[in-house]
Amino acid sequence: ATGKTHTLLGPDRGPALGEQQFGLVPRLVRSLYRVLEQVEDTKTLLEVSYVEVFNEEVRDLLSDSLDGVFIDYDQQGNPRLAGLNQVSCSSISEVLACLDTGQSLHRHQGLDILSSTQPRAHTLFSLKLSQSSLAEDGSHVLRTSTLQFCDLAPSDCLTGPTGAINLGLLSLGNVVSALGDPRRNVSYVPYQD
């Protein structure tokens, strides 16, 4: 692994190496579990998902099936991936095993699907943390956070015959700009462009 993938994940044989050689995701997972071990009187659930996006199609890298994931909307009208496998993990090793499983499918099955002249796919690894605790008044408090790590296809591969990855990157850039640039003050986020 080099470049963006190396920064996110570390070398290909990460588990055999020291922590100083891990990428962002394994480091964050280790730090997160260290903090969670110190939290008392709170029930915690960590779920991971891992998808690959190529040619405007989404593939679940933690599922044996190549079908079943599609874009849908929740009750508030927010886009979500329906049919996505979310794996509950109770330890660092379980999260890293999901990461390894997804990477393995992305590299090996992806080679069967994509020829060397086509661009590689983008990947998105998500960690969803849910914590439930009791407030002082006895009511239940539920907190949910999601961390998403996006590994974009190499930029030298963006001249593929279909141009779909270029379109996907342009759309992603527009969404990120709409959500993250306070100067734009937009009322519409172009999720479906």
ABEGO torsion letter per residue (X at the ends): XBEAAAAAAEBABAAABBAAABBAAAAAAAAAAAAAAABBGBBBBBBBBBBBBBGGBBBBAABABABGBBBBBBAAGBBBBBGBBBBBBABAAAAAAAAAAAAAAAAAAAAAABBAABBBBBBBBBBBBBBBBBBAAGBBBBBBBBBBBBBBBBAAAAABAAGAAAAAAAAAAAAAAAAABAAAGBABBBAAX
